[in-house]
Amino acid sequence: MKTRVAIIGSGPSGLLLGHLLRAAGIDCVIVERRTRDYVLSRIRAGVLETCATDLMTRLSIDARMNAEGLVEEGFNLATDTGIIRIDIARLTGRHVMVYGQTELTRDLMDAAPERGLEIIFEAGDVALHDVDSDHPGVTYAKNGVTHRIDADFIAGCDGFYGPSREAIPAAVSREFKHEYPFGWLGILADVPPCHDELIYANTDRGFALASMRSTTRSRYYIQVPLTERLEDWPEDRLWDELSRRFDPISQHGVKRGPALEMSIAPLRSYVFETMRHGRLFLAGDSAHIVPPTGAKGLNLAASDVTYLSDALIAHYMRGDDSALDGYQQRALARIWKAERFSWYLTKLMHRFPGEGAFEHRMQIAELEYVAQSEAMQTAIAENYVGLPL
């Protein structure tokens, strides 16, 4: 098979890139090692910046998002004693939208056939070849047969554990990483949210997040040590803990229901600065990971894809390679700012092992300053709603 752009991975970054290229008349194909159902079963983020919603509108795949998504004009930082509301609409003139990443992925997959976007699911043993040459290729196995795709370019949109980043030699790669000493225990349930907007809480019992996917589906998290196991947390224990943390400060109180999903996710900050090697370009989680504090993961993927699609379109439509040559620098400038904001919120709202009363007092002093300073609230709001592309 021959195509212009071979895309590895059918998560949001790969799907968005594929749709943007097909809308410009550029041939491409997506290779995905998992099944469609597996990809759609993954529970991920649910807060979309304008850069993500604008892409869906640009592609005319926004009808369900606009009908079912929740427009959020603010969010909240909280302590045991109260809530600080960050009024992002007033401070920035913009908003975010609550719409689950799974739903966005489903919309993009459903629209693929009519847009001529081919997705090859269950592609095993995916390998990248000759990425530093003018004739890169991708091989994969399916139904006992090895297939090859010859392409002009390869886009690695296959996440943190995919093969694309591994295809870049260590001698030319540059990475930065930070592991946090705790994880997030999450529960998804069909119950109404305890508050009309998201709450990030720094309590004496530790960090907690109250969020939602809709007016009838809630997503909660609490900070737990990395040594905790999911079997240590029966549903009733987690609901009890959430009630202790949110009932005193939320509008509606925590409502209980059967878990649709429970998991423990470690937190890390990671940037792989070598986002281009020859004809291979990385986008999304294959190049960077942020803590979920601040909801930047999917939105960074959307900005990467915006830059990369525009660059590829300029190459094919105008013979202009300046944007391809500048892709890495342009993407990293926004990535590091998002990493900084996620790191800041994580440091502000979590209790770190080994830190004591002094460090907690510093957190409280910072939160009190945020509560009293419109300038600080504006800076937080600008970062939360998304910095300009």
Disulfide bonds with the S-S distance in Angstrom:
none
